[in-house]
Amino acid sequence: MPENITKTDGDALSKLIQLQSGRHDIRLAWVGNGTADLLALVNAHAVQARMAKHLWNGLRELMYMPELREMPEPVQAQIMSIVLKAQALTELETEEHAAKLAKPTPPNGARA
């Protein structure tokens, strides 16, 4: 399936950033200036990475609390399910995304 890049405006660097971001399903408000768009992309990634790290660390701390063992089994099971599901979905999405990026893209938006 060909990629549909709806809009790439700005200088060459900005267009490249927009194109590659689109391939990675990253949607931001691009300004058309390569340097500013790169900073926005890096900042958005950093914010998401920090949030994921803090959520993951918090959940991990919860799993090691002795009080967790005192919680009802359905609550314990749900917490463990969240962790296992997050790991599995991350692995599946990473593999799927790698396969998507490995497919050759037709030049100039031509259909394969």
N, C-alpha and C positions, 0 to 999 in steps of 0.2 A: 504494500500500500504506500503510495507516495506521501511525502510530508506536505502538509498544507501550512505554509507560513503566511499568515494573513497580512502582516504589515511589518516591514523592516524599514525604518526611517533613520536618518542621521548619517554620521560619518562612517567610514569603512569599519573601524573598530566596533562601533556601536552596532552595526549591522551583523557583524560576526558574533558578537555577544548575544544579540537577540536570536540569531539563528540557532546557536548552540544551546541557549537557554530553552528555546522551544523544543529542541530534541530531548531535553531533560525534563520537560513538563514544568518549567519554571516560568511563572507569569508575574511580571513586575510592570510598573509604569515607567517605561523607558523615556528618557529625555532626548535621545539622539546624539548625545556627546559620549564618545567611547569611554573617556576617563570617568565621568560621572556615572555612566551605566555600569561600569566595572565595579566602582565603589558601592553602588546600590546592590549589585549582585552579591558581592563579598559580604556586605553587611547583612543582607537577608539570610544568607547561608549561615553566618556566624550566630545570628539570633536563633535560628531554628536548631542549630547544633547545641547551643547552650541550653535551650529549653529541653531538648531531648535528653541531654546529659543530666540535668537537674531532676527531671521526672524519673528517669531510670534510676539514678542514685537514691532518690526518695523511696521508690518502690523496693529497691534492694534492701534499704535500711528497714523498711517495714517487714520484709520477709525474715529478717534476722531477729526481730523483737520477740522475746519470750511471750509477750502478751498475744501475739498472733496465734499461738497454740491454744490459747484460751477462747478464741473466737469460735463461733459455730462453724462446723465443717463446710457448709455451703459457702460461707464467706471466704474461708481459707482456699477452697477449691476455685472460687472466682478469681481471687488474687493470683493464684498459680496459673490459671487459665489465661489471664491477661498477659503474664510474662511469657508463657509458651507461645501464645498467639502472636505477640509482638515479634518474637524471634523468628518464628516461621514465616510471617508475612514479610519481614525485612529480607530474609533469604530469598523467598520467591520473587519479590519485586526486584531485587538486585539481579537475579538471574534473568528475569523477563526483560529488564532494562538493558542488560548487557547483550542479550540476543537482538533486541531492537536496534541498538547502536552498531552491531556487527553487520547488519544488512547494508549492502551498498545503496547509496542514494543516487537516483538518476540525476544527471546534470541538467541544470536549468529548469527544474520542475517537470521534466518530461515524465510521462506515465510509463511504467514498466510493462 
